[in-house]
């Protein structure tokens, strides 16, 4: 299993968290349909290196596929339950 490492210095001492502002920080892709039953907001999580301070952001890939129409909700549900 791969241990996540800092993209800047290679250190493995990463602290998980979120980015904050006066509201939630979300990623919103361009060219999404506005008339859907889902919001286009994708939650962002973060990790900060305990050595150099580099912050890496990650978004929810399953949500991106859903709003882009590249995965059906059934496929995402099935992938979550797969071993």
Residue frames as qw, qx, qy, qz and C-alpha x, y, z in Angstrom:
[[0.000, 0.888, 0.459, 0.000, 0.00, 0.00, 0.00],
 [0.408, 0.481, -0.023, 0.776, 1.35, 3.43, -0.94],
 [0.339, -0.636, -0.401, 0.565, 1.92, 5.87, 1.90],
 [0.263, 0.910, 0.219, 0.234, 1.02, 9.41, 0.81],
 [0.604, -0.254, -0.026, 0.755, 4.01, 11.73, 0.67],
 [0.034, 0.810, 0.069, -0.581, 4.44, 15.48, 0.29],
 [0.699, 0.641, 0.248, 0.200, 4.57, 16.51, -3.37],
 [0.134, 0.955, -0.220, 0.145, 7.16, 19.16, -2.55],
 [0.105, -0.717, 0.664, -0.183, 9.70, 17.50, -0.21],
 [0.638, 0.137, -0.750, -0.106, 8.68, 13.81, -0.11],
 [0.124, -0.218, 0.734, -0.632, 8.05, 13.78, 3.65],
 [0.366, -0.302, -0.849, -0.232, 5.40, 11.28, 4.88],
 [0.130, -0.373, -0.624, 0.674, 4.26, 13.44, 7.85],
 [0.138, -0.318, -0.431, -0.833, 0.99, 14.70, 6.35],
 [0.129, 0.279, 0.659, -0.687, -1.82, 16.19, 8.43],
 [0.024, 0.472, 0.755, 0.454, -5.37, 15.86, 6.99],
 [0.037, 0.473, 0.414, -0.777, -7.86, 18.72, 7.16],
 [0.351, 0.729, 0.554, 0.197, -10.04, 21.03, 5.10],
 [0.231, 0.180, 0.078, 0.953, -9.68, 24.50, 3.64],
 [0.086, -0.708, -0.647, 0.270, -11.98, 27.08, 5.23],
 [0.083, 0.298, 0.125, 0.943, -13.32, 30.52, 4.54],
 [0.373, -0.021, 0.348, -0.860, -16.49, 32.22, 5.72],
 [0.869, 0.153, 0.082, -0.463, -18.24, 29.32, 3.99],
 [0.846, -0.087, 0.500, 0.167, -17.29, 25.93, 2.60],
 [0.111, 0.616, -0.559, -0.544, -14.72, 25.89, -0.17],
 [0.801, 0.273, 0.528, -0.077, -15.91, 23.81, -3.11],
 [0.185, -0.238, 0.650, 0.697, -14.63, 23.09, -6.58],
 [0.594, 0.573, 0.394, -0.404, -17.11, 23.85, -9.36],
 [0.501, -0.009, 0.637, 0.586, -16.15, 22.54, -12.82],
 [0.266, 0.385, -0.233, -0.852, -16.87, 24.58, -15.92],
 [0.461, 0.148, -0.638, -0.599, -19.46, 23.39, -18.44],
 [0.034, 0.185, 0.952, -0.240, -21.80, 21.52, -16.09],
 [0.230, -0.504, -0.612, -0.564, -25.52, 21.48, -16.68],
 [0.148, -0.213, 0.408, -0.876, -27.44, 23.71, -14.31],
 [0.739, -0.120, -0.044, -0.662, -30.72, 21.80, -14.59],
 [0.565, 0.087, -0.816, 0.080, -29.77, 18.70, -12.64],
 [0.709, -0.613, -0.274, -0.215, -30.88, 17.22, -9.33],
 [0.779, -0.303, -0.162, 0.525, -27.34, 17.50, -7.99],
 [0.075, -0.963, 0.117, 0.230, -25.34, 20.58, -7.09],
 [0.733, 0.589, -0.220, 0.261, -22.14, 21.14, -9.05],
 [0.213, -0.816, 0.454, -0.286, -20.19, 21.81, -5.84],
 [0.876, 0.070, -0.443, 0.178, -17.47, 19.28, -5.07],
 [0.605, -0.791, 0.091, 0.018, -16.12, 19.21, -1.52],
 [0.502, 0.659, -0.459, 0.321, -12.38, 19.81, -1.13],
 [0.820, -0.553, -0.014, 0.146, -10.19, 18.03, 1.41],
 [0.283, 0.850, -0.382, 0.226, -6.59, 18.94, 2.17],
 [0.886, -0.296, -0.118, 0.338, -3.32, 17.62, 3.58],
 [0.052, 0.947, -0.276, 0.154, -0.49, 19.75, 4.91],
 [0.776, 0.236, -0.445, 0.379, 3.11, 18.58, 5.15],
 [0.627, -0.763, -0.117, 0.107, 4.42, 18.70, 8.73],
 [0.707, -0.219, 0.143, 0.657, 7.93, 19.46, 7.46],
 [0.298, 0.061, 0.297, 0.905, 7.69, 22.09, 4.68],
 [0.224, 0.443, 0.371, -0.785, 4.06, 23.27, 4.97],
 [0.185, 0.069, -0.662, -0.724, 3.05, 22.35, 1.42],
 [0.543, 0.236, 0.548, -0.591, -0.75, 21.97, 1.16],
 [0.055, 0.005, -0.858, -0.510, -2.29, 19.49, -1.28],
 [0.564, 0.162, 0.247, -0.771, -5.98, 19.69, -2.21],
 [0.041, 0.062, 0.965, 0.252, -8.17, 16.77, -3.28],
 [0.544, 0.059, -0.022, -0.837, -11.69, 16.68, -4.66],
 [0.656, 0.082, 0.694, -0.286, -14.35, 13.96, -4.68],
 [0.030, 0.250, -0.757, -0.602, -13.78, 12.16, -7.99],
 [0.119, 0.375, 0.919, 0.032, -17.04, 10.16, -7.78],
 [0.162, 0.748, 0.401, -0.504, -19.06, 13.40, -7.52],
 [0.060, 0.563, -0.414, -0.713, -17.20, 14.87, -10.52],
 [0.032, 0.002, 0.912, 0.410, -18.05, 11.82, -12.63],
 [0.135, 0.561, 0.788, -0.214, -21.70, 12.02, -11.56],
 [0.165, 0.780, 0.200, -0.569, -22.15, 15.67, -12.50],
 [0.076, 0.499, -0.580, -0.639, -20.27, 15.25, -15.77],
 [0.846, 0.262, 0.051, -0.462, -22.45, 12.28, -16.66],
 [0.419, 0.509, -0.748, -0.082, -19.49, 9.92, -17.08],
 [0.141, -0.002, -0.954, 0.263, -20.77, 7.59, -14.35],
 [0.514, -0.489, -0.466, -0.529, -24.30, 6.63, -13.48],
 [0.462, -0.564, 0.400, -0.556, -25.37, 6.78, -9.81],
 [0.979, -0.114, 0.038, -0.165, -25.78, 3.00, -9.95],
 [0.784, 0.393, -0.319, 0.359, -22.17, 2.54, -11.09],
 [0.038, 0.616, -0.465, 0.635, -20.86, 4.76, -8.30],
 [0.737, -0.403, 0.273, -0.469, -22.95, 2.88, -5.71],
 [0.991, 0.091, -0.098, 0.020, -21.69, -0.43, -7.05],
 [0.572, 0.520, -0.411, 0.483, -18.06, 0.74, -6.95],
 [0.288, -0.611, 0.429, -0.600, -18.47, 1.76, -3.30],
 [0.858, -0.266, 0.279, -0.339, -19.71, -1.70, -2.33],
 [0.854, 0.383, -0.342, 0.088, -17.03, -3.57, -4.32],
 [0.820, -0.508, 0.016, 0.265, -14.27, -5.20, -2.21]]
